[in-house]
């Protein structure tokens, strides 16, 4: 169980309502996911960022009704590309099976997401306009982040999956 914490702009785009408050503790290793829209000259995207590791995942904004299932698929693909074991990926995806939708609650994650949006917008408008979304996600995940003490989301994600699940619960 986890919550997709959307900005108001994304909630309007998805035509969703804030249905989950801040009281539910996520059971996923990556915690809740934060999401916002990113519209560039050529593309309409949704950026999703893990609350705990700041791992970014980009999705096409078309077909808002399938957003949650596409997020789950994209996270699985991303975790596979960074080299996690298939049983770890399967366990994370099973925990992501029933997401809730809620409003953002962590300003630090929002700040990191805005940094990713800024870099991605430049990449998509000027540097590599035809880049595929998985490659864009991997590129952003290699960016050092201040809340991670300048580690990158790739290494933070790998570290989260190396922790004992009981130790992870005590850190929340």
SERO-4910 file (N, C-alpha, C, O; in steps of 0.05 Angstrom, whole numbers):
BEGIN
 pado doro    nc1    nc2    nc3   cac1   cac2   cac3    cc1    cc2    cc3    oc1    oc2    oc3
  Unk    A     17    -23      0      0      0      0     18     25      0     38     26     14
  Unk    A     10     45    -15     24     70    -16      4     91    -27    -18     85    -36
  Unk    A     13    116    -26     -3    138    -37     12    152    -58     36    158    -56
  Unk    A     -2    159    -80     10    176   -100      2    204    -92    -21    212    -94
  Unk    A     21    220    -84     17    247    -74     19    266    -97     41    273   -106
  Unk    A     -3    275   -107     -5    292   -131     -6    322   -124    -17    330   -103
  Unk    A      5    338   -141      1    367   -139    -28    372   -147    -41    356   -160
  Unk    A    -38    396   -139    -66    403   -147    -69    404   -177    -90    396   -188
  Unk    A    -48    413   -191    -49    414   -220    -53    386   -232    -69    383   -251
  Unk    A    -39    367   -222    -42    339   -232    -69    328   -224    -82    314   -240
  Unk    A    -78    333   -199   -105    324   -191   -126    334   -210   -145    319   -217
  Unk    A   -124    359   -218   -144    370   -237   -141    356   -264   -162    349   -277
  Unk    A   -117    351   -273   -112    338   -299   -124    309   -299   -135    300   -318
  Unk    A   -120    296   -276   -130    268   -274   -160    267   -267   -172    246   -269
  Unk    A   -171    290   -260   -199    292   -251   -203    274   -226   -223    260   -224
  Unk    A   -183    275   -209   -184    259   -185   -189    277   -161   -185    301   -162
  Unk    A   -196    264   -139   -201    279   -114   -181    269    -94   -171    246    -95
  Unk    A   -174    286    -75   -157    278    -53   -172    259    -35   -189    267    -19
  Unk    A   -166    234    -38   -182    214    -23   -167    202      1   -179    188     17
  Unk    A   -142    207      3   -126    195     25   -111    217     39    -98    234     26
  Unk    A   -112    218     65    -98    238     81    -69    230     85    -58    213     70
  Unk    A    -57    241    105    -29    236    111    -24    214    132     -1    210    140
  Unk    A    -45    201    141    -42    182    164    -33    154    156    -23    140    173
  Unk    A    -37    146    131    -30    119    123      0    116    118     12    132    103
  Unk    A     12     97    130     41     91    127     45     72    104     32     51    103
  Unk    A     62     80     84     66     63     61     80     37     69     97     36     87
  Unk    A     74     15     55     87    -10     59    108    -16     38    121    -37     40
  Unk    A    111      2     19    131     -2     -1    159      7      9    160     24     26
  Unk    A    180     -4     -2    207      4      5    212     33     -4    227     47      9
  Unk    A    200     41    -26    206     68    -37    187     89    -26    189    112    -33
  Unk    A    169     81     -8    151    100      5    129    110    -14    123     97    -34
  Unk    A    117    132     -7     97    144    -25    111    156    -50    135    160    -50
  Unk    A     95    161    -70    106    173    -95     93    200    -98     69    203    -94
  Unk    A    109    220   -106    100    247   -112     98    250   -142    115    240   -156
  Unk    A     77    264   -151     73    267   -180     64    294   -188     50    308   -173
  Unk    A     73    303   -211     65    329   -223     66    326   -253     76    307   -264
  Unk    A     54    346   -266     54    346   -295     79    361   -305     89    379   -291
  Unk    A     87    354   -329    109    368   -343    101    370   -372    102    351   -387
  Unk    A     94    395   -380     87    399   -408    109    414   -421    118    436   -412
  Unk    A    119    403   -443    140    417   -459    129    423   -486    105    420   -491
  Unk    A    145    433   -504    136    440   -530    124    417   -545    104    420   -559
  Unk    A    136    394   -542    128    370   -558    114    348   -542    102    331   -554
  Unk    A    116    349   -516    106    327   -500     91    335   -476     95    357   -464
  Unk    A     72    318   -468     58    321   -443     65    297   -425     59    274   -433
  Unk    A     78    302   -403     88    280   -386     78    284   -357     69    305   -349
  Unk    A     80    262   -343     77    262   -314    103    253   -302    113    232   -310
  Unk    A    114    268   -283    138    259   -268    129    249   -241    113    261   -227
  Unk    A    140    226   -233    134    214   -207    161    210   -193    181    201   -206
  Unk    A    162    216   -168    187    215   -152    182    200   -126    163    207   -112
  Unk    A    198    180   -120    196    166    -95    203    184    -72    222    199    -73
  Unk    A    187    182    -51    191    199    -28    217    193    -13    231    211     -4
  Unk    A    225    167    -12    248    159      4    275    160    -12    295    167      0
  Unk    A    274    153    -37    300    153    -52    301    174    -73    323    178    -86
  Unk    A    280    189    -78    278    209    -99    281    198   -127    288    213   -146
  Unk    A    277    172   -130    279    159   -157    257    171   -175    233    169   -168
  Unk    A    264    183   -197    244    195   -215    236    175   -237    252    159   -246
  Unk    A    210    176   -244    199    160   -266    181    179   -282    164    192   -271
  Unk    A    186    179   -308    170    195   -326    150    178   -341    156    156   -350
  Unk    A    125    188   -344    104    174   -358     91    193   -378     91    217   -374
  Unk    A     81    182   -399     65    198   -418     39    206   -404     27    190   -389
  Unk    A     31    231   -408      7    241   -394    -19    233   -407    -41    237   -396
  Unk    A    -17    221   -431    -42    212   -444    -55    189   -428    -41    175   -413
  Unk    A    -80    186   -431    -95    164   -418    -94    166   -387    -83    148   -375
  Unk    A   -104    188   -376   -102    191   -347   -115    168   -331   -107    163   -308
  Unk    A   -134    155   -343   -148    133   -328   -130    109   -322   -135     94   -303
  Unk    A   -109    106   -338    -90     84   -333    -64     92   -319    -45     77   -318
  Unk    A    -64    117   -308    -40    128   -296    -28    110   -274     -4    105   -275
  Unk    A    -44    100   -256    -33     85   -233    -22     58   -242     -1     50   -232
  Unk    A    -34     45   -261    -23     19   -270      2     24   -287     21      8   -286
  Unk    A      3     46   -302     27     52   -317     50     60   -299     73     54   -306
  Unk    A     44     73   -277     65     79   -257     77     54   -246    102     51   -245
  Unk    A     61     35   -239     70     10   -228     88     -4   -249    110    -14   -241
  Unk    A     80     -5   -274     96    -18   -295    123     -4   -299    144    -16   -301
  Unk    A    122     23   -299    146     39   -303    166     36   -280    190     35   -284
  Unk    A    155     34   -256    173     30   -232    186      3   -234    210      0   -229
  Unk    A    171    -18   -242    183    -44   -245    205    -45   -266    226    -57   -262
  Unk    A    200    -31   -289    220    -30   -310    245    -15   -300    267    -24   -305
  Unk    A    241      7   -286    263     23   -276    280      7   -256    304      7   -257
  Unk    A    266     -7   -238    281    -23   -217    297    -45   -231    319    -52   -222
  Unk    A    286    -57   -252    300    -77   -267    325    -66   -280    346    -79   -281
  Unk    A    322    -42   -292    345    -30   -306    367    -22   -287    391    -21   -295
  Unk    A    361    -16   -262    383     -9   -243    395    -33   -230    413    -31   -213
  Unk    A    385    -57   -237    398    -82   -228    387    -95   -203    401   -111   -191
  Unk    A    363    -89   -195    352   -102   -171    343   -130   -179    337   -136   -202
  Unk    A    343   -148   -159    335   -176   -163    305   -177   -170    289   -160   -160
  Unk    A    297   -196   -186    269   -199   -194    250   -204   -171    227   -195   -172
  Unk    A    259   -218   -150    242   -222   -127    237   -196   -112    215   -192   -101
  Unk    A    257   -179   -110    254   -153    -97    234   -136   -113    217   -122   -101
  Unk    A    237   -136   -139    219   -120   -156    191   -130   -153    172   -115   -151
  Unk    A    187   -157   -154    160   -168   -152    147   -161   -125    123   -155   -124
  Unk    A    163   -161   -104    152   -155    -77    144   -125    -77    123   -119    -66
  Unk    A    160   -107    -88    154    -79    -88    128    -74   -105    111    -58    -97
  Unk    A    126    -87   -128    103    -83   -145     78    -94   -132     56    -84   -136
  Unk    A     81   -116   -117     57   -127   -103     48   -107    -82     23   -104    -78
  Unk    A     66    -94    -68     58    -73    -48     46    -49    -62     32    -34    -49
  Unk    A     53    -44    -87     42    -21   -102     15    -27   -115      5    -11   -130
  Unk    A      4    -50   -110    -19    -60   -124    -44    -43   -119    -61    -40   -137
  Unk    A    -47    -31    -96    -71    -16    -90    -64     12    -80    -64     17    -56
  Unk    A    -58     30    -99    -50     57    -91    -74     74    -83    -96     70    -93
  Unk    A    -68     93    -67    -87    114    -61    -78    140    -74    -54    142    -81
  Unk    A    -95    159    -76    -88    185    -87    -91    206    -65   -111    205    -50
  Unk    A    -72    223    -62    -73    244    -42    -57    268    -50    -46    269    -72
  Unk    A    -58    289    -33    -43    313    -39    -15    311    -29     -9    295    -11
  Unk    A      3    327    -40     31    328    -31     33    335     -2     16    350      9
  Unk    A     54    325     11     57    330     40     85    336     48     90    342     71
  Unk    A    105    334     29    133    337     36    145    358     17    149    352     -7
  Unk    A    152    381     28    163    402     11    190    396      0    198    405    -22
  Unk    A    206    381     14    232    373      5    231    356    -21    246    361    -40
  Unk    A    212    337    -21    208    321    -45    198    338    -68    207    335    -90
  Unk    A    180    357    -62    171    375    -83    193    391    -95    194    396   -119
  Unk    A    212    401    -78    235    416    -87    252    399   -106    261    409   -127
  Unk    A    258    375    -98    274    357   -115    259    351   -141    271    351   -162
  Unk    A    233    347   -140    217    342   -164    218    366   -182    221    363   -207
  Unk    A    217    390   -171    219    414   -188    247    417   -201    249    426   -224
  Unk    A    268    408   -187    295    408   -199    295    389   -222    306    395   -244
  Unk    A    284    365   -219    283    345   -241    267    357   -265    275    353   -288
  Unk    A    245    370   -259    228    382   -280    244    403   -296    243    403   -321
  Unk    A    259    419   -282    275    440   -295    296    427   -314    299    435   -337
  Unk    A    310    407   -304    331    393   -320    318    378   -343    327    379   -366
  Unk    A    296    364   -338    282    349   -359    271    368   -380    272    361   -404
  Unk    A    260    390   -372    249    409   -392    271    419   -411    267    420   -435
  Unk    A    295    425   -400    317    433   -418    325    410   -436    329    413   -460
  Unk    A    327    386   -425    334    362   -441    314    358   -464    322    353   -486
  Unk    A    289    359   -457    268    354   -477    264    376   -498    258    371   -521
  Unk    A    269    401   -490    265    423   -508    290    430   -525    288    440   -547
  Unk    A    314    424   -514    338    433   -528    358    411   -533    369    409   -555
  Unk    A    363    395   -514    386    376   -515    379    350   -530    392    344   -550
  Unk    A    358    336   -522    350    311   -534    320    309   -535    308    294   -519
  Unk    A    307    322   -554    278    323   -555    265    296   -560    242    292   -552
  Unk    A    279    277   -572    267    251   -578    275    229   -558    271    205   -564
  Unk    A    287    236   -535    296    216   -516    272    200   -506    250    211   -501
  Unk    A    276    174   -502    254    158   -492    251    162   -461    271    170   -448
  Unk    A    228    156   -451    222    163   -423    239    146   -403    246    157   -382
  Unk    A    246    121   -409    262    106   -391    291    117   -390    302    120   -368
  Unk    A    302    125   -413    328    137   -413    328    164   -399    347    170   -384
  Unk    A    307    180   -402    304    205   -388    303    200   -358    316    214   -342
  Unk    A    288    180   -349    286    173   -321    313    165   -310    321    174   -288
  Unk    A    328    148   -324    354    139   -315    374    163   -314    390    164   -295
  Unk    A    372    181   -333    390    204   -333    384    222   -309    403    231   -295
  Unk    A    359    227   -303    352    243   -280    359    229   -253    367    242   -234
  Unk    A    357    202   -253    363    187   -229    393    187   -222    401    179   -200
  Unk    A    409    196   -241    438    197   -236    447    225   -226    471    230   -224
  Unk    A    427    242   -221    433    270   -213    436    271   -182    419    260   -168
  Unk    A    458    282   -173    461    286   -144    439    303   -132    431    323   -144
  Unk    A    430    296   -108    408    310    -95    415    319    -67    425    302    -51
  Unk    A    411    344    -61    417    354    -35    404    339    -12    418    333      8
  Unk    A    378    332    -13    366    317     10    379    290     14    376    278     36
  Unk    A    393    280     -6    406    253     -3    436    257      3    452    239      0
  Unk    A    443    281     13    471    288     19    488    285     -6    511    275     -5
  Unk    A    477    293    -28    489    294    -55    495    266    -66    512    263    -84
  Unk    A    482    246    -55    482    220    -69    461    222    -91    446    242    -92
  Unk    A    460    202   -108    439    204   -129    417    184   -123    421    165   -107
  Unk    A    394    187   -135    371    169   -130    377    140   -136    366    122   -124
  Unk    A    394    135   -156    401    107   -162    414     93   -138    406     71   -131
  Unk    A    434    106   -127    448     94   -104    430     93    -79    431     74    -63
  Unk    A    413    113    -76    394    113    -53    374     90    -55    367     78    -36
  Unk    A    365     85    -80    346     63    -84    359     36    -79    347     19    -65
  Unk    A    383     33    -89    398      8    -84    402      4    -54    399    -19    -44
  Unk    A    408     25    -40    412     23    -11    387     15      3    387     -1     22
  Unk    A    364     27     -5    338     20      8    332     -9      5    321    -22     23
  Unk    A    338    -20    -18    332    -49    -23    352    -67    -11    347    -91     -9
  Unk    A    374    -57     -1    394    -73     13    388    -75     43    399    -92     57
  Unk    A    371    -57     53    365    -57     81    346    -79     89    330    -88     72
  Unk    A    348    -88    113    329   -108    124    302    -93    126    300    -71    135
  Unk    A    280   -107    118    254    -94    119    246    -83    147    233    -62    149
  Unk    A    254    -96    168    248    -87    195    264    -61    202    253    -43    215
  Unk    A    289    -60    192    305    -35    196    293    -12    180    294     11    189
  Unk    A    281    -18    158    269      2    141    244     14    155    240     38    154
  Unk    A    228     -3    167    204      7    181    212     25    204    198     44    210
  Unk    A    234     18    218    242     34    241    252     62    233    253     80    249
  Unk    A    261     65    208    271     91    198    248    110    191    253    134    189
  Unk    A    224    100    188    202    118    180    190    133    202    171    148    199
***
